[in-house]
Amino acid sequence: MKDSMTIPALMAEIGARAKAAAAELAFAPAAQKTAALNAAADAVWAHRAEIIEANAKDLDYGRDKGLTPAMMDRLLLDEARLQGIVDGLRTVAAQADPIGAVIAEWDMPSGLHIERVRTPLGVVGVIYESRPNVTADAGALCLKAGNAVILRGGSESFHSSSAIHACLVEGLKAAGLPEDAIQLVPTRDRAAVSELLTMTDYVDVIVPRGGKGLVGLVQREARVPVFAHLEGIVHIYIDASADLAKTLKVVMNAKTRRTGICGAAECLLVHQDVVETIGKPVIEALVAAGVEVHAAGALAEVAGTTPATEEDWGHEFLDMVIAAKPVADIDGAIAHIRRYGSNHTDCIMAEDTWAVERFFERLDSAILMHNASTQFADGGEFGMGAEIGIATGKMHARGPVGAEQLTSFKYLVTGDGAVRG
């Protein structure tokens, strides 16, 4: 950023360059995009020491800012996580190119042949907080779908994101694609976010990836269309037919594997008929693992729990904390999730096929799971290589947003001298 440049001028320049790059990417050959992503993966691994060094600066910043352990975990990069970024880039590179794919085709009595084909959205703006891996995920998926992207990472991940972005640009250069295809806003100034949200001349869609505060800001101020990524108020319902061993394994993983991600379980609902046989053993295991359990009803009888309050329902803890309560039956669980959930991810532990079908049919969360940890709510685990976020809205994109959902479509209509009577 030039010292003399104002934020509006900076963002307008970034937007104009992104729009120009998007025009070229719209018809870039699949092989060229694949080459760029593989070269970027090579660059990330080659520069891993520099990325980890940059991440150390961000970790110092996060500690000074008083980030929670869960948020620090989201911020941390090590060789294993960088290997995950490299693997994600290669997986996206290996996927079929969605652009130009024929979604449907048909003939009309008028003699017209009509095709509906996938096209890029254009320019995508991605606003995210502490997870620097989003820089690679969003850059890769947007490029695969032929979109230019403007990345605005969080202040906590400023140095890490910059180092990863440099690797993405290295990949673009190696493949002969415009460097402006993937741009990172080079300032921590929050005014850049407000500016990005109103850039209707340059940006086609905004994807916010972060907490409730960020998403609320985007929804209030955006004049550009938004793919909403709401908080992950994730429920697990333990049905009367649940298997104890499976339930213990799944609940412990869903809560404790990584508490700071949006797929972490935040509320446990237990059928009243299995409170003694399954519910209490699960609560005891959580307490023994160091989880703070805010329990209601008979579950509060377990030693080490604290009484739940109304504020615990519908709360995203993002920490070693979970709320728990008994429910009368599956319909009671469904009613609770409808009232307090965020349409992100919800799970049922059950062996009864009827119960699973009812849960799946009567809830409208973007992701519904059966006997599986909610920590699988991730584009990489869905085979997408990465995700740009979990969209909880219903318009256009939903669930893990991969390259295919970052496309629109157009109609190609062919005739042979056809005229309309």
N, C-alpha and C positions, 0 to 999 in steps of 0.2 A: 504493500500500500504506500503510495506516495504521500509524504508528509503534508503536502499542500492540498490533497484531495479530500473533499467532504465525503461522508458516508453515502448520501444520495448519488453523488457523481461516481463513486467507486462501484456501487451496486448497479448503476445504469450501464457502466462500461462492462462489468461482468455479464450482465444480462444480454447486452448486444452481442458480445463474443460467443455466449452460449447459443444464442439463436442462430448465428451464422454457422456454428459447428453442427448444430442439429440438422441444418439443411443438408450438410454433407453426409452425416451419419445415416440419414434416412435411406440412402441407397448404397451404403458401404457394403462390400461383399462380406458374407459370413466368415470366410477364411481370414479376412483382415481383422475382424473383431476378435476372432479366436486367437490369432497371433498376438494381438495386443494384450489380451488377458493372460496368456501363458508367459509372455515377456514380463508382465507386471508381477506374476507369481515368482519368476526367477529373481526379479529385482528385490522383492520383499525378503526372500531368503538370503540373498547376497548382502543386503544391508541390515540384517537382523540386529547386529551389534549396535548400529546407529539408532535403530528404532527403539531398542531397549534402553539406550542411553537417554533418548528423548522422553521415553515413558517415565524414567526416573524423575525427571523434572516435573512431570505432571503429578506423579505420586507425592512429591514434596509439596506441590501446590495444594493438592487435595487434603493432605494432612493439616496444612496451615489453615485451610478453609473449614476443617472440622468435619469432613465427610465421614459417614458411618462405615463400619467394616464392610458391609454389603456393597456400598457404593465404591469403596476402594477396590473391592474385588472386581467390580465391573470395569474399573479403570485399568487394572493391572494387565500388562503384557509380559509374557516370558516366551522362551523358545517353543514350548508346547502350544501356546495360543497362537504364536506366529505360524507354526506349522499348520494349525487349523485354518488360518487366513489363506495360506498358500494352497491348501487342499480345496478350500472353497472357491478360490479364483479358478483353479484348474477344473473343478466340477462344472462351474458356470460355463467355462470355455468349451467344455466337451458336449454341452447340451445342444439340441437342435435349435437353429436360429428361428425365432418365431416370426420374423418379419417376412412378409410375402406369403405366409402360409394361408391356404384357402380354408376358411372356416366352414363355408357352405357354398353350394352352387346349384342352380336350377335353370330350367328353360321355361319360357312363357309362350302361350299360344300366339303372341304377337311376333314371334321369331327372335325375341331377345334371349341371349344367354347371360345370366347374372352370376357373378362371383362376389362373395364377401371375403376380403383378405385382410390380414393383420398389417397394421401400420404403427409406427412409433407415435407416442404422445407428443413429443417435441422436446421441451425443456422441463425437467423435473427439479424442483427445489426440495432438498432434504434438510430438515432441522433436527438435530439430535443432541443428546446430552453427553454423559460421561463415557460411553463405550466407543473407544477408538476403532474397533473392528468394523463399525458401521461405515466408516470411510471406505474400506475395501468392498464391503457387501453392496452398499448402495452404488458405488462407482461401477462395479462389475455388472450388476443387474441392469442398470440404466444403459450402459454401453451395449450389452447383449441385445437389448430391445431397441437399439438404434436411437436412444435418447441422449441428449446432452444433459448434464446434471450440475447443479450448483449446490455444493455441500457447505452447510454451516454447522460445524461441530461445537460442542460445549466448551466453555472456558477451561474446564478441568482437563480436557484431552487435547488441548491446543497443540502442544509439541508433538505428541504421538500421531495425531491426525495429519499434521503437516509432513511428518516423515513418511507415513504410509502413502499420502497423496503424491509425494515426489516419485514413489515407485510406480504408481498408476500412470503418471505422466511419462515416465521412462518407457512404459509399455506402449503407450500411444505413439510416442516418437519412433520406437522400433518398428511398429507396424505401418507407419506412414499415415496415421490418422491425426486429425487436428488436436493439438494439445488442449484447446479450450473445450473439448468434449467433456472433461472432468475438471471442474474448478472448485477450489476450496476458498471460502471467504477468509481473507488474511487478517482478520481483526477479531478481538474478543468483544468489541463494542456491541452492546445489545441493540443499538439503533439499526444495525445491519439486518437483524431479524425482522423488525417492523417494516423495514424497507422492502425486504424480499417478499413479504406477505402481500404487498400491494402492487407488485411488478407485473400487471396484467398484459403489458405490451411484450413481455419477454418470457414469462413463466406460464406453463400450461397446467401444472398441478403441484401442490405442496404436500409433502409427506412429513408429518411430525413424528418423531420417535423419542419419547421421553415420558416424564411423569405428568401427573394431573395438571400441574401449573403450566407447563409448556403447552400441552394440548389445549387447555382452556384459553391461553393467550392466542394461539393460532386460530381457534374457532371464533374468537371474538373479533380479531383484527383482520383476518384474511379476506382479501377480495379475489384471490386466486382460488380455484376449486381445491378441496382438501380431501386426501385419503386419511380418514380419522384412525388414529391408533390410540385408543383409550387405555386407561390403566388396567392392569391384569388382576381383577378381583376374582381369583380362581378358586372354585369350590370342588371338593371331593365328597360325593355322597356314598356312604356305606350302606348298602341295601341289606335286608334281612337274609338274602341268599348269598352274601359275600363270603369268600374264603379267607380265613384268618391269615394264613401264611402269605398269600398274595397281597392282601390289604396292608399288612405290616410293611412288606417290602416296598410297595408302591407309595404309600403315604410318606414313609421316611425319606425316600428319594425325592418325592415331589416337594417336600418342605425343606430338606436340609442340604441337598446337593449344591445348589447355589441359590441363596435366598434373595439375591438382588435382581434376578431376572423376572420378566413379566409372566413366565410360565410357572413360577413358584406358587405352591398351594397357599392360600390365605385363610380358608375357612373349611372346616370339617363338619359334615352333617351326618348323623348316625341314626339309623332306624331304631326306634325305641325297643324293638324286640331283641336287638343284639348289643345293647349298651353294655351289659355285663360281660358277654362272651367275646366281643370284638372291640367295642368302643373303648372300654376302660383299658384293656391291654395296649391298644394303639396309643392312647393318651399317656400311659405310663412309659412307653418306649420313647415318645417325643420328649417328655420331661427328662428322662434319663439321658437323652442326647443333648440336653441343654436348651431345648425349645421352651419359650415362655408361652404357656397355654392359657388363654382366656376362655374359661369353660362355663357352660350354663347347665342347669338341670342336674341330673344324676352324674353327669361327667365331671361336675365340680367337686364330687366326692373324692376324686383321685388326689392323693397327696402331691403338693408341689404346684398345683394349678392356682390361678387367681380368678375371681369372679368376672364373668363377661358383662359388658355394659352394651347399651344400644349402639354406642359409637364403634364397637368392634365389628358389627355387621356391615358389610360393604366397605371395609377398610383394606387398603393395600399396604401391608406392613413392610415388605421388602427387607425383612430382617428375620432373626430367629424367633418369630412370634407367630402364633396361629390362633384363630378363634374356633370354638367347637361347641356344638349343641345337639341334643337329641331332636328328632322330628318324628311325628306320628307315623308317617309312611312315605312312600315315594312322591306322592302328590304334595305332601308338606315340604319335601326337599325342593321340588320343582317350583312351588310358590315362593319359597325363600330365595332361590336363585333368581327368579324373575324380578323380585323386589330389590335385591341387593347386588346382583351381578352386574358385570360390565360388558356382557356379550363377547368375552374374549375366549376363555377356555374353561370347560367344566367337565368333570369325570364322574363316572359311576363305577363302583366296585360291586359286581354282582355276578352270580352264576345263572340267574333266572333270565331266560331269553325275553320273556314278556316285559320284565322290568327294564331291560336295556332298550328294547324297542320303544317303550313309553317315554323313557328319558330322552332318547334321540329325537323322537317325534315331537315332543311337547316343549323342548327348549330350542332357542334360536341363536345360541352362541356361535361364533365363527368357527370354533373347534369344539367338538364333543368327543370324549374319549371313554373307552370301556376297558377296565383292568389294565391301565397303562399310566405311567407317570406323566403328569402334566408338564414336566420339564422337556418332554418331546415336542412341545408347542414351539417349533423352530423350523424355519425354511430349510436349513441344512439337513435336519432330521426327516424332512418331507421329501428329500431328494432334489431340492431346488439349488443346492450348492450354497445358498445364502438366502437372506431375506432382507427386504428394505423396511420391514415392520410387519406387525400383525394388524391388519385392518379390521376394525370392529363395526364399521358402517355396513350399509347394504347396497350402496350405489357403486357399481363398477368393480371395485376391488374388495376382496374379503379374505380373512385368514392370512396365512403367510404370503406376503406379496413378493412373488418372483418375477422373472423377466416377462412371462406371458401376460401377467396382469398389468404390466407397465406398457401395454399396447392399446391402441384403439383399432378401428377397422374402416375400410372404405369399400365401396361397391365398384366393381369393374363390369361394365355393361357392353356387350357386343351384339351387333346386328348385321344384317346383310342387305342394307338399303331399307331397313324397317321404318315405316312411318305410322303415325297414330291417326286413326280414323275419327 
